[in-house]
Amino acid sequence: MSWYQAYLPAWDLKDQNGLPVIPGKYEVSIIVPNTLEYDMEGTAVSETLTNFAKFQKWDVELTQDQINKITN
């Protein structure tokens, strides 16, 4: 049995220059480490996971309506 939680940062729908994005298709990427080391409760043994991220990129299409809901 295992559990973990991952959180994505909130996006204010601004580009890297601080300008509002326009409707269109965007690629969203998350940088994931190659390995993750963890300790199991009750043991002194460390384990390592490799290639554990199934998805690292998504294509997202934003409409003006979606942008309005988030920015207003």
C-alpha positions in Angstrom: 0.0 0.0 0.0 1.4 3.4 -0.9 0.2 7.0 -1.3 1.6 10.3 -2.5 0.3 13.7 -3.3 1.4 16.0 -6.1 0.4 19.6 -6.5 0.6 21.7 -9.6 1.2 25.4 -9.3 -1.8 27.7 -10.1 -1.4 29.5 -13.4 -2.5 33.1 -13.7 -2.8 32.7 -17.5 0.1 35.1 -18.2 3.0 34.2 -20.4 6.7 34.3 -19.4 6.7 38.1 -20.0 3.7 38.7 -17.7 1.3 39.3 -20.6 -2.1 37.7 -20.6 -2.4 34.7 -22.9 -4.8 34.6 -25.8 -7.1 31.8 -26.8 -5.2 29.0 -28.5 -3.3 25.7 -28.0 -0.6 25.5 -25.4 1.8 22.8 -24.3 2.1 22.4 -20.6 5.2 20.6 -19.3 6.2 19.5 -15.8 9.8 18.9 -15.0 10.0 15.6 -13.2 13.3 14.2 -11.7 14.7 11.0 -13.2 14.6 9.3 -9.8 12.8 9.7 -6.5 14.3 8.3 -3.3 12.0 7.5 -0.4 12.0 5.7 3.0 9.3 3.4 4.1 7.8 3.9 7.6 9.1 1.4 10.1 12.2 0.5 8.1 15.7 1.9 7.7 15.8 0.9 4.0 15.8 3.6 1.3 14.1 2.8 -2.0 14.5 4.5 -5.4 11.9 4.9 -8.1 13.0 5.5 -11.7 11.0 6.6 -14.7 7.9 7.0 -12.5 6.2 9.9 -14.4 3.9 8.5 -17.0 2.9 11.9 -18.3 5.2 15.0 -18.5 3.5 17.1 -21.2 -0.1 17.9 -22.1 -1.7 19.9 -24.9 -4.2 22.3 -23.6 -6.6 24.4 -25.6 -7.9 27.6 -23.9 -11.0 29.4 -25.0 -11.8 33.0 -24.3 -14.6 31.9 -22.0 -12.2 29.8 -19.9 -9.7 32.7 -19.7 -12.5 35.1 -18.7 -13.7 32.7 -15.9 -10.1 32.5 -14.4 -9.1 36.1 -14.8 -12.3 37.9 -13.8 
